[in-house]
Amino acid sequence: MSKYLSRTTFSEDAVFLIDVASPGTARKILSGYGIHARKSLGQNFLVDPNIANKIINAAELTPADLAVEIGPGLGAITARAAGRAGKVLAVEVDRRLLPVLAETLEGADNVEIFWGDALEINFDRLAEEKTGGVFGAGKKKYKLLGNLPYYITSPLLVHLLHGRFNISAMLVMVQLEVAARLSAAPGTGDYGTLSVTAQYFAEPKLLFRVPGTVFFPSPGVDSALVRLAVRPEPAVAVRDEKVFFKVVRAAFGHRRKTLLNSLAGSGLGPGREECLLALRRAGLDPGRRGETLSLSEFAALTDSFTEILNGF
Protein backbone atom coordinates (compact mmCIF):
# COMPACT_ATOMS: atom_id res chain seq x y z
CA MET A 1 0.00 0.00 0.00
CA SER A 2 1.19 3.51 -0.80
CA LYS A 3 2.89 5.41 1.98
CA TYR A 4 1.22 8.72 1.17
CA LEU A 5 -1.65 7.91 -1.20
CA SER A 6 -4.53 5.48 -1.43
CA ARG A 7 -4.28 2.79 -4.08
CA THR A 8 -6.58 3.12 -7.09
CA THR A 9 -7.29 1.08 -10.18
CA PHE A 10 -5.49 2.78 -13.03
CA SER A 11 -5.99 2.70 -16.81
CA GLU A 12 -8.02 0.58 -19.15
CA ASP A 13 -5.34 -2.08 -18.89
CA ALA A 14 -6.17 -2.65 -15.21
CA VAL A 15 -2.65 -2.06 -13.91
CA PHE A 16 -2.86 -1.19 -10.22
CA LEU A 17 -0.82 1.95 -9.79
CA ILE A 18 -1.00 5.46 -8.40
CA ASP A 19 -1.95 7.91 -11.13
CA VAL A 20 0.29 10.90 -10.52
CA ALA A 21 -1.03 12.76 -13.59
CA SER A 22 -3.00 15.28 -11.54
CA PRO A 23 -1.83 18.46 -9.76
CA GLY A 24 -3.17 17.46 -6.36
CA THR A 25 -1.63 13.98 -6.39
CA ALA A 26 1.72 15.26 -7.63
CA ARG A 27 1.88 17.95 -4.95
CA LYS A 28 0.89 15.48 -2.25
CA ILE A 29 3.51 12.90 -3.05
CA LEU A 30 6.29 15.47 -3.59
CA SER A 31 5.41 17.07 -0.27
CA GLY A 32 5.36 13.67 1.43
CA TYR A 33 8.91 13.01 0.29
CA GLY A 34 10.05 16.58 0.92
CA ILE A 35 10.99 17.05 -2.72
CA HIS A 36 10.95 20.33 -4.66
CA ALA A 37 11.37 20.50 -8.42
CA ARG A 38 14.88 21.55 -9.41
CA LYS A 39 15.28 24.16 -12.12
CA SER A 40 18.84 22.94 -12.61
CA LEU A 41 17.42 19.61 -13.81
CA GLY A 42 14.63 21.16 -15.85
CA GLN A 43 12.00 19.36 -13.76
CA ASN A 44 8.41 19.96 -14.84
CA PHE A 45 6.12 17.06 -13.96
CA LEU A 46 3.19 16.18 -16.24
CA VAL A 47 -0.06 16.49 -14.27
CA ASP A 48 -2.77 16.14 -16.90
CA PRO A 49 -4.22 12.63 -17.47
CA ASN A 50 -5.70 13.52 -20.87
CA ILE A 51 -2.32 14.62 -22.23
CA ALA A 52 -0.66 11.57 -20.66
CA ASN A 53 -3.19 9.31 -22.39
CA LYS A 54 -2.68 11.07 -25.74
CA ILE A 55 1.06 10.56 -25.44
CA ILE A 56 0.83 6.87 -24.66
CA ASN A 57 -1.73 6.31 -27.43
CA ALA A 58 0.62 8.02 -29.89
CA ALA A 59 3.41 5.65 -28.84
CA GLU A 60 1.39 2.69 -30.16
CA LEU A 61 3.01 0.27 -27.73
CA THR A 62 2.23 -3.44 -27.85
CA PRO A 63 3.12 -6.36 -25.55
CA ALA A 64 5.93 -7.19 -28.01
CA ASP A 65 7.59 -3.81 -27.42
CA LEU A 66 10.40 -2.65 -25.20
CA ALA A 67 9.90 0.98 -24.19
CA VAL A 68 12.87 2.97 -22.91
CA GLU A 69 11.90 6.16 -21.12
CA ILE A 70 14.14 9.13 -20.38
CA GLY A 71 13.12 11.18 -17.35
CA PRO A 72 10.13 9.32 -15.87
CA GLY A 73 9.71 11.99 -13.18
CA LEU A 74 6.85 10.80 -10.98
CA GLY A 75 5.85 8.04 -13.39
CA ALA A 76 2.80 9.44 -15.22
CA ILE A 77 3.91 8.10 -18.62
CA THR A 78 5.82 5.15 -17.17
CA ALA A 79 2.67 3.80 -15.56
CA ARG A 80 0.71 3.98 -18.77
CA ALA A 81 3.56 2.43 -20.76
CA ALA A 82 3.62 -0.45 -18.29
CA GLY A 83 0.04 -1.31 -19.26
CA ARG A 84 0.88 -1.49 -22.95
CA ALA A 85 4.51 -2.58 -23.47
CA GLY A 86 6.08 -5.91 -22.64
CA LYS A 87 8.86 -4.20 -20.67
CA VAL A 88 9.71 -0.63 -19.67
CA LEU A 89 13.17 0.66 -18.77
CA ALA A 90 13.15 4.15 -17.26
CA VAL A 91 16.28 6.25 -16.77
CA GLU A 92 16.09 8.93 -14.06
CA VAL A 93 18.94 11.33 -13.26
CA ASP A 94 17.51 12.57 -9.93
CA ARG A 95 18.22 10.02 -7.21
CA ARG A 96 15.58 11.65 -4.96
CA LEU A 97 12.86 10.35 -7.28
CA LEU A 98 13.88 6.69 -7.15
CA PRO A 99 11.90 5.91 -3.95
CA VAL A 100 8.96 7.92 -5.31
CA LEU A 101 8.93 5.83 -8.48
CA ALA A 102 9.24 2.65 -6.46
CA GLU A 103 6.01 3.67 -4.76
CA THR A 104 4.03 5.03 -7.70
CA LEU A 105 4.96 2.04 -9.86
CA GLU A 106 4.49 -0.58 -7.16
CA GLY A 107 2.98 -3.68 -8.70
CA ALA A 108 4.24 -3.00 -12.22
CA ASP A 109 6.50 -6.01 -12.54
CA ASN A 110 7.49 -5.17 -16.12
CA VAL A 111 9.08 -1.82 -15.17
CA GLU A 112 12.71 -1.32 -14.19
CA ILE A 113 13.84 2.06 -12.89
CA PHE A 114 17.45 3.02 -12.43
CA TRP A 115 19.61 6.10 -12.04
CA GLY A 116 21.66 7.42 -14.93
CA ASP A 117 22.56 10.39 -17.10
CA ALA A 118 20.90 9.92 -20.51
CA LEU A 119 23.69 11.91 -22.18
CA GLU A 120 26.17 9.21 -21.20
CA ILE A 121 24.13 6.06 -21.74
CA ASN A 122 24.63 3.55 -24.53
CA PHE A 123 20.97 2.67 -24.98
CA ASP A 124 21.63 -0.40 -27.10
CA ARG A 125 23.85 -1.85 -24.41
CA LEU A 126 21.23 -1.05 -21.78
CA ALA A 127 18.47 -2.70 -23.81
CA GLU A 128 20.59 -5.78 -24.43
CA GLU A 129 21.60 -6.17 -20.79
CA LYS A 130 18.08 -5.71 -19.44
CA THR A 131 16.35 -8.02 -21.93
CA GLY A 132 18.82 -10.87 -22.06
CA GLY A 133 19.95 -9.94 -25.55
CA VAL A 134 16.49 -9.81 -27.13
CA PHE A 135 16.71 -6.06 -27.86
CA GLY A 136 19.75 -3.93 -28.67
CA ALA A 137 22.35 -3.53 -31.42
CA GLY A 138 21.70 -6.08 -34.16
CA LYS A 139 18.69 -7.37 -32.21
CA LYS A 140 15.06 -6.29 -32.05
CA LYS A 141 14.33 -2.58 -32.27
CA TYR A 142 12.80 -0.73 -29.34
CA LYS A 143 10.91 2.53 -28.78
CA LEU A 144 12.07 5.55 -26.82
CA LEU A 145 9.87 7.92 -24.83
CA GLY A 146 10.88 11.07 -23.02
CA ASN A 147 9.89 14.43 -21.59
CA LEU A 148 13.26 15.99 -22.39
CA PRO A 149 14.61 18.69 -20.06
CA TYR A 150 14.79 21.96 -21.96
CA TYR A 151 18.37 22.71 -20.99
CA ILE A 152 19.77 19.54 -22.61
CA THR A 153 17.22 18.91 -25.37
CA SER A 154 19.54 19.58 -28.32
CA PRO A 155 22.61 17.70 -27.04
CA LEU A 156 20.42 14.81 -25.95
CA LEU A 157 18.76 14.56 -29.36
CA VAL A 158 22.19 14.70 -31.01
CA HIS A 159 23.37 11.89 -28.71
CA LEU A 160 20.34 9.75 -29.55
CA LEU A 161 20.60 10.33 -33.30
CA HIS A 162 24.35 10.17 -33.76
CA GLY A 163 24.49 7.16 -31.45
CA ARG A 164 22.66 5.17 -34.12
CA PHE A 165 20.93 3.15 -31.44
CA ASN A 166 18.60 0.40 -32.63
CA ILE A 167 15.51 2.51 -31.98
CA SER A 168 12.51 2.34 -34.29
CA ALA A 169 10.90 5.57 -33.12
CA MET A 170 11.39 8.30 -30.55
CA LEU A 171 8.37 9.98 -29.02
CA VAL A 172 9.66 13.04 -27.20
CA MET A 173 8.22 16.09 -25.50
CA VAL A 174 10.27 19.16 -26.33
CA GLN A 175 9.89 22.92 -26.15
CA LEU A 176 7.61 24.16 -28.95
CA GLU A 177 10.37 26.13 -30.66
CA VAL A 178 12.59 23.03 -30.73
CA ALA A 179 9.76 21.03 -32.28
CA ALA A 180 9.52 23.65 -35.02
CA ARG A 181 13.26 23.41 -35.66
CA LEU A 182 13.18 19.63 -35.95
CA SER A 183 10.73 19.63 -38.84
CA ALA A 184 11.66 22.99 -40.42
CA ALA A 185 12.10 23.27 -44.19
CA PRO A 186 15.04 24.96 -45.97
CA GLY A 187 14.71 28.70 -46.27
CA THR A 188 12.66 29.14 -43.09
CA GLY A 189 13.79 30.88 -39.93
CA ASP A 190 13.65 27.69 -37.88
CA TYR A 191 15.85 25.68 -40.26
CA GLY A 192 19.31 25.01 -38.86
CA THR A 193 21.86 22.41 -37.84
CA LEU A 194 19.39 20.56 -35.61
CA SER A 195 16.87 20.41 -38.48
CA VAL A 196 19.41 18.85 -40.83
CA THR A 197 20.62 16.41 -38.16
CA ALA A 198 17.11 15.26 -37.26
CA GLN A 199 16.00 14.91 -40.87
CA TYR A 200 19.20 13.13 -41.90
CA PHE A 201 18.67 10.37 -39.32
CA ALA A 202 14.88 10.38 -38.91
CA GLU A 203 11.51 11.61 -40.13
CA PRO A 204 10.30 14.17 -37.58
CA LYS A 205 6.60 14.93 -37.18
CA LEU A 206 5.01 17.36 -34.73
CA LEU A 207 2.01 15.46 -33.33
CA PHE A 208 0.37 18.02 -31.06
CA ARG A 209 1.00 21.08 -28.96
CA VAL A 210 1.12 20.80 -25.17
CA PRO A 211 0.41 23.91 -23.04
CA GLY A 212 2.75 24.75 -20.19
CA THR A 213 -0.19 24.67 -17.78
CA VAL A 214 -0.29 20.85 -17.80
CA PHE A 215 3.04 20.69 -15.96
CA PHE A 216 3.91 21.24 -12.32
CA PRO A 217 5.59 23.59 -11.90
CA SER A 218 4.55 25.29 -15.13
CA PRO A 219 7.57 26.10 -17.33
CA GLY A 220 5.93 29.25 -18.69
CA VAL A 221 6.34 28.08 -22.31
CA ASP A 222 4.45 25.58 -24.42
CA SER A 223 5.80 22.22 -25.52
CA ALA A 224 5.00 19.77 -28.29
CA LEU A 225 5.04 16.03 -28.73
CA VAL A 226 7.25 15.00 -31.64
CA ARG A 227 7.66 11.60 -33.26
CA LEU A 228 11.04 10.86 -34.80
CA ALA A 229 10.69 7.76 -36.96
CA VAL A 230 14.30 6.59 -37.27
CA ARG A 231 15.34 5.91 -40.85
CA PRO A 232 16.92 2.52 -41.66
CA GLU A 233 19.48 4.51 -43.67
CA PRO A 234 20.28 8.25 -43.66
CA ALA A 235 18.10 10.44 -45.87
CA VAL A 236 21.03 11.15 -48.22
CA ALA A 237 24.19 9.20 -49.03
CA VAL A 238 27.52 10.98 -48.46
CA ARG A 239 31.11 9.87 -48.92
CA ASP A 240 32.20 11.11 -45.51
CA GLU A 241 29.63 11.72 -42.77
CA LYS A 242 32.08 13.65 -40.58
CA VAL A 243 32.71 16.08 -43.43
CA PHE A 244 28.94 16.34 -43.99
CA PHE A 245 28.30 17.61 -40.48
CA LYS A 246 31.34 19.89 -40.57
CA VAL A 247 29.95 21.46 -43.74
CA VAL A 248 26.48 21.80 -42.18
CA ARG A 249 27.83 23.48 -39.03
CA ALA A 250 30.00 25.81 -41.11
CA ALA A 251 27.09 26.76 -43.38
CA PHE A 252 24.92 27.75 -40.41
CA GLY A 253 27.76 29.37 -38.47
CA HIS A 254 27.05 32.86 -39.82
CA ARG A 255 23.50 33.16 -41.12
CA ARG A 256 23.97 36.64 -42.60
CA LYS A 257 27.00 35.62 -44.62
CA THR A 258 27.00 34.04 -48.04
CA LEU A 259 27.69 30.35 -48.28
CA LEU A 260 31.16 31.02 -49.68
CA ASN A 261 32.10 33.38 -46.86
CA SER A 262 30.68 31.10 -44.18
CA LEU A 263 32.63 28.10 -45.48
CA ALA A 264 35.87 30.00 -46.11
CA GLY A 265 35.86 31.52 -42.64
CA SER A 266 34.96 28.35 -40.77
CA GLY A 267 38.35 26.67 -40.59
CA LEU A 268 36.85 23.70 -42.38
CA GLY A 269 40.13 22.98 -44.12
CA PRO A 270 40.39 24.26 -47.70
CA GLY A 271 41.04 27.92 -48.44
CA ARG A 272 38.66 30.32 -50.14
CA GLU A 273 39.55 29.17 -53.65
CA GLU A 274 38.99 25.53 -52.74
CA CYS A 275 35.65 26.42 -51.16
CA LEU A 276 34.62 28.21 -54.34
CA LEU A 277 35.66 25.19 -56.40
CA ALA A 278 33.66 22.84 -54.12
CA LEU A 279 30.56 24.99 -54.53
CA ARG A 280 30.92 25.10 -58.30
CA ARG A 281 31.42 21.33 -58.52
CA ALA A 282 28.25 20.87 -56.47
CA GLY A 283 26.36 23.21 -58.77
CA LEU A 284 25.69 25.73 -55.99
CA ASP A 285 25.66 29.51 -56.19
CA PRO A 286 28.39 30.85 -53.85
CA GLY A 287 26.13 33.80 -53.05
CA ARG A 288 23.39 31.66 -51.50
CA ARG A 289 23.03 31.41 -47.74
CA GLY A 290 23.50 28.14 -45.88
CA GLU A 291 19.94 28.01 -44.53
CA THR A 292 18.57 27.66 -48.07
CA LEU A 293 20.31 24.34 -48.80
CA SER A 294 18.37 21.09 -48.82
CA LEU A 295 19.81 17.84 -47.48
CA SER A 296 20.61 16.68 -51.02
CA GLU A 297 22.47 19.93 -51.71
CA PHE A 298 24.44 19.57 -48.49
CA ALA A 299 25.30 16.02 -49.59
CA ALA A 300 26.52 17.22 -53.00
CA LEU A 301 28.63 19.92 -51.35
CA THR A 302 30.06 17.38 -48.90
CA ASP A 303 31.14 15.06 -51.69
CA SER A 304 32.81 17.99 -53.48
CA PHE A 305 34.70 18.91 -50.33
CA THR A 306 35.66 15.29 -49.75
CA GLU A 307 37.14 15.05 -53.25
CA ILE A 308 39.12 18.25 -52.72
CA LEU A 309 40.35 17.21 -49.28
CA ASN A 310 41.52 13.89 -50.75
CA GLY A 311 43.27 15.60 -53.66
CA PHE A 312 40.89 14.63 -56.45
Steps between C-alpha positions, in 0.01 A plus 500: 500500500619851420670690778333831419213419263212257477525231235270533199429296191680670215450492122297288266768234526417443868852559630479587869704814543482851639405745227724799561368686193303752705617818678366400840654152497835628376516769768401253770762242420778757446412660832495160670855434386614857563594547136496828306542517124851605401540761229856378451358167380221655296237320709141560392271210588207412272175531697229465237355149443352589160838610364666195657247274327551676165874449530477131578244444223735671254779263605298204368662258743422129488589208730781417254666838559781616722450863601797699628403819679724797574398705803201314648458767769214381720400224259195640317611366160691205645185365661304518179785345301506212747142414403584482131863391448657167583778671697585857600846629590498849651813710549481768771785740580357624833571245772236663725228370268602134513302422820206701364497291183531182702177602670302636206593201284453238770349190346626568148726199468599584142659835595863550598613838630861596546716808539705632211590797283334453159779699333748230598296185446550249221134412455566193288722355769238580763224335297712192438601461864148546635327269251747215487613593151154513342522875427804713419760540225435245226199371695137608516427871478347685793311826556616802696280737699601815681401836643837656420635770733518827310858575597640183338245437224732567205807312628281211609334475159843514335618219730197286416526558125875484454514199731317301233327298768267225381191711565200483269339823617549773757198668653629806682356805670705807417462876518272624220776697329722190493217300345476762226874476436492122471255500211593836342544528123794669322467874470295544818613674816486181705720299262846433640755240602253315723248485213754344265621256767149385590389465139820322397447224758121501541163623378379756755130576540341743745200310640336756727563806710512472879429811713734584785206492741490118498833484684587555864668735542396670177802581280336815364541383138311250289635164390420255223504126456721397209541160338838426346465190284861383469604432142658161419756699299580874501282719279793571265816305419833678557859389454609624841243561774745693719563743215123526444436627851804728491361657183153534656635668815717733292209595273283599797784662694429849365145530370547848352803398298500342158569131476847567360594736782358272768695200370824690437499652847410183687839332518350203321828428326526628142565866426262740330589385149444136591166589658397679182604198294300265728190715459536511123550123478183454705311734270433752778497878480773634734274795580226286655464475876547173686144487635363465146674168427306175498644175634580384146686825431697464822586145390622620159711770665643246745608268221667793321689592815596138558648476150698820553623396844617168353675671209262403221 
